Every structure is written in structure tokens, then in C-alpha cells.
């Protein structure tokens, strides 16, 4: 769930409430969650340096960090499944969110989650209805080789779901998504997610936005 708040006419805030309890059975012990947040310009796809990323956990403890030159910030692992993220940058407003979560790796004992946040200059966002199509490339961190047979699932908006398997080239296509608010799940036997890069390829079509999602997986630690 997300909502927008306008502050002082120049700074916009994106709030994402991330409910993680569904990822494991009720237990007295929680698996830590590690968040990486990537912030980019939704028009150009370029990384935004020095954007403010504020995370508040379910105990109302807030941690604030700023993105580096690659638009990236990684928070320490936390045992909190309901977290609020506020991303701000002067003269920008939120455009879309691409949320990627790997399956829990019991040997690594951590849930890895990546948030891709797009901001656009104030006044440049369009209210025109569009559809979104993604090319998802899944590769190994060991040798950059494509991973065949990985499952790529997406929830677009509130109730649209779609999935596909990667081919021998490590590529899967998910087209005609009705929303720019998308939650992706990438799973492959023996792997966990380590990195995600989101790129807007083409917005020239009046009705369709073409995007690319590159997901790097590393072999999970085996006992």
C-alpha cells in the first residue's frame, strides 16, 4: 500500500508499508530482513544521488540514509516485517515502485528485499493510462551466466498477478501489466537474490512503457 504526501510545495514523500509476515509461518523467531533501496529518475532511468531514504520499523525506530552516486542505499538487517519507507528529493515527486523479494534462504537466514523507486521532476508526471511491459533478465553472480528455469512472478496493482519462467537465455517477459506499482518475486532453486537493476527502456509509445529488470542471484549457502 502506498500514499503520497506533499511537503512545503517542493518535497514529495513516498510511503510504502511492506507487510512481510506472509513470508514465513508464525514463529517466536523472526528471520531478519535486509533492504536495498534504489532511487532513479523515472524519465531518464539515471540514478539519483543524495536522495533521502528514511526507514521506520514496527517499533517506530527510524534510520535515515542518503543514496550514493549509483542511487543505492542498503540498510542493516532488521527483525521487522512492517516497515515504512519515505523517499524525498527536492523538486521531485514519486512515479512508481518496483519491489523485488527473493525467497527466504534458511542457510543464509535472511530475507533479501530490493525496492526500486522512480522519482520524476515535479509537474512532469502524466495521468494518462498506460500499460507496462517488463523484460526480466536473471543471471548468476558467479559467472554472469543466465539462469534458466527461474520463476518470475509479479503482482501489478492490487489484484493482477502474472508469472513466467526464464528461458535458456535467462530471460522472461511479462507484458500488459496494468499498474506502475509492481511487486516482483524471483525464485530459482539453489539461489538467493543479491542485486536488482531497473531500467525504463522506452516511454515514447503513448500507451505502453517498456522496462527492463536485471536480477543477479548467487548460490545459496549449503550446509
MOQUIHU-V25900 format. One line per field, one symbol per residue. ss: DSSP state (H for helix, E for strand, C for the rest). psi: psi as a letter, one per 30 degrees, with the letter a starting at -180 (. if undefined). burial: # if it has 9 or more other C-alpha atoms within 8 Angstrom, else .. A space follows every 10 residues. Layout:
BEGIN
ss = ???
psi = ???
burial = ???
END
This chain:
BEGIN
ss = CEEEEEECCC EEEEEEEEEC HHHCCCCCCC CEEEEEEEEE ECCCCCECCC CEEEEECCCC CEEEEECCCC CEEECCCECC CEEEEEEECE CEEEEEEEEE EECCECCCCE EEEEEEEEEE ECCCCCCCCC EEEEEEEEEE CCCCCECCCC EEEEEECCCE EEEEECCCCC EEEEEEECCC EEEEEEECCC EEEEEEEEEE EECCCCCEEE EEEEEEEEEC CCC
psi = kllkkkkgff klkkkjjjjf fffllklfkk klkkkkkkkl jfeffkkjkg kkjkkkafgg kkkklklafg gkkkklklik fjkkkjkkkk gllkelkjkk kllkjfefhk kkkkkjkkkl kkffkkgkkl lkkkkkkklk feggkkjkgk kjlkjjbfgk klllkkafgg kkkjlhkflg jkjkkjkkkg llkfkkkkkj ekgekffkkk lkjkkkklkl kk.
burial = ...#.#...# ########.. #......... .######### ##..#.#### ########.. .....####. ###...#..# #########. ########## #####...## ########## ##.......# ########## #....##### #######..# ..######.# ####..#### ########.. ####.###.# ..#....### ########.# ...
END
